[in-house]
């Protein structure tokens, strides 16, 4: 594909993601977001045109700024799933011009692994979950669930 900026975006399922796209900021008349041959969002005449939109994106997408201030034509994609993986293209048309590719966004929706650890602490059994918040950085989030009492005559099953 010729032209445009390439950006990688990674998210977990269920999140809302912003796919960035910055166009020259004057006289934008049409914004078209697509993935493969599917129309994700067509914005013209100051409104979304749902007629050409692929059904899987209905009620899940919008421009971050419908006024497109400073050329911001970034897309918000809500409640992402692994089915949303792929390369998204942002095209913009200005007065009297044809659609031009501005950016390619590679979206990866990845279920991050959860490590569950069982801890025996003074006759109380705790479940601790750790989840990576990023594929490249490992910032751990620890969730301590309500302790479950175990009778002294039983050992926890590990």
C-alpha positions in Angstrom: 0.0 0.0 0.0 1.3 3.4 -0.9 1.4 6.4 1.4 0.1 6.8 4.9 1.5 6.4 8.4 1.6 2.9 9.9 0.7 2.4 13.6 0.3 -0.7 15.8 -2.5 -0.7 18.4 -3.0 -3.5 20.9 -6.0 -4.0 23.2 -7.7 -6.6 25.3 -11.2 -7.9 24.4 -14.1 -5.7 25.8 -12.1 -2.5 25.7 -12.8 0.7 23.7 -9.8 1.6 21.5 -8.9 4.7 19.5 -7.4 4.2 16.1 -5.4 7.4 15.5 -5.6 9.3 12.2 -4.4 12.9 11.7 -5.2 14.6 8.4 -4.4 18.0 7.1 -6.9 20.2 8.9 -8.6 22.1 6.2 -11.8 21.4 4.1 -12.3 17.7 5.0 -15.5 16.6 3.3 -15.3 12.8 3.7 -13.7 10.4 6.1 -13.7 6.7 5.3 -12.4 4.0 7.6 -12.2 0.5 6.2 -10.7 -2.9 7.1 -10.0 -5.3 4.2 -13.0 -4.7 1.9 -15.4 -3.8 4.8 -16.6 -0.3 5.4 -16.1 0.5 9.1 -17.3 4.1 9.0 -18.2 6.5 6.2 -18.6 10.1 7.4 -19.9 12.7 5.0 -22.2 15.6 5.0 -21.3 16.1 8.7 -22.9 12.7 9.6 -22.2 8.9 9.5 -23.6 7.1 6.5 -24.7 3.7 7.9 -25.9 2.4 4.5 -22.5 1.1 3.4 -21.3 0.1 6.8 -20.5 -3.5 7.5 -23.0 -5.0 10.1 -20.3 -6.0 12.6 -19.4 -2.3 13.1 -22.9 -0.9 13.5 -23.4 1.0 16.8 -19.7 0.3 17.7 -17.8 3.1 15.9 -17.6 6.9 15.9 -15.2 9.6 15.1 -13.3 10.8 18.2 -14.1 14.4 17.1 -17.0 14.8 14.7 -15.9 18.4 14.1 -12.5 17.1 13.0 -10.7 19.9 14.8 -7.1 20.2 13.7 -7.6 17.3 11.3 -8.3 14.7 14.0 -10.3 12.0 12.3 -9.4 9.2 14.8 -11.9 6.3 15.1 -13.3 5.0 18.4 -14.1 1.3 18.2 -16.1 0.0 21.1 -16.1 -3.4 22.8 -13.4 -4.9 20.7 -13.1 -8.7 20.1 -10.5 -10.8 18.5 -12.8 -10.7 15.4 -11.8 -7.0 15.1 -8.1 -7.9 14.5 -6.7 -6.6 11.2 -5.4 -3.6 9.3 -7.6 -0.5 9.3 -7.2 2.2 6.7 -8.1 5.9 7.2 -8.9 7.8 4.0 -9.8 11.5 3.8 -11.3 13.5 1.0 -10.9 17.3 0.7 -13.0 19.7 -1.4 -12.6 18.8 -5.1 -10.1 16.0 -4.4 -10.2 12.2 -4.4 -10.0 10.0 -1.2 -6.4 9.8 0.0 -4.9 7.2 2.4 -3.7 8.9 5.5 -2.9 6.0 7.8 -2.8 2.2 8.3 -3.6 0.9 11.8 -2.7 -2.7 12.7 -5.1 -3.6 15.5 -4.3 -6.7 17.6 -7.0 -7.7 20.2 -5.3 -10.3 22.4 -6.6 -12.2 25.4 -3.8 -11.7 27.9 -3.0 -14.6 30.2 -4.0 -14.6 33.8 -1.7 -16.3 36.3 -3.6 -17.7 39.3 -1.7 -18.5 42.4 -3.0 -20.2 45.5 -1.6 -19.1 48.8 -1.9 -20.9 52.2 -1.7 -18.2 54.9 -2.5 -19.0 58.5 -5.3 -21.5 57.8 -6.8 -19.1 55.2 -6.8 -20.0 51.5 -6.3 -16.9 49.2 -6.7 -16.8 45.4 -4.4 -14.2 43.8 -4.7 -13.3 40.2 -2.0 -11.5 38.2 -2.6 -10.2 34.8 -0.2 -8.5 32.4 -1.6 -5.1 31.2 0.7 -5.0 28.2 2.4 -7.4 25.9 5.7 -5.5 26.0 5.8 -4.3 29.6 4.8 -6.5 32.5 3.0 -4.4 35.1 1.3 -6.8 37.4 -2.1 -6.2 38.9 -2.9 -8.2 42.0 -6.4 -9.0 42.8 -7.1 -10.5 46.2 -10.4 -12.3 46.4 -12.4 -12.9 49.6 -10.6 -15.5 51.7 -12.1 -18.9 52.0 -11.8 -20.6 55.4 -10.5 -24.2 55.3 -11.2 -26.5 58.1 -8.0 -27.6 59.9 -8.6 -31.3 59.2 -8.4 -30.6 55.4 -5.5 -29.3 53.2 -6.1 -27.2 50.2 -6.3 -28.9 46.9 -3.6 -27.4 44.7 
